[in-house]
Amino acid sequence: AHPTTRARLENLNRRVAACHEAFRLLASHDGWTYAQTHFGVTTHYRIEEDDKSLTVRLQGELRGCSVFDQLAVLREADLYSLWAPFVKNSSIVKEVGSG
């Protein structure tokens, strides 16, 4: 394959692997601690093996919200503190699967 095509395919493969890992992580029930259910959203968290990372899982049902709106909210995690209730500070620590 052409080097540019090869690089794009490798990048795509990394993203697919990251999606598979995210699905496996979020589908698992091991290690999650229930935090609360508020406004129809159930929150669980898990302290990761490095003892430095905290993974948060939110579950709820969205109605009347397009997939593009949902993705926009997920992509702007660093802005949550500007509009999300009870969030005092927010930042993106790492963007998984990019590049």
Secondary structure, DSSP 4 states (H G I P E B T S, - for coil): --HHHHHHHHHHHHHHHHHHHHHHHHH--TT-EEEEEETTEEEEEEE-TTSS-EEEEEE----S--HHHHHHHHHTGGGHHHHSTT---------TT--
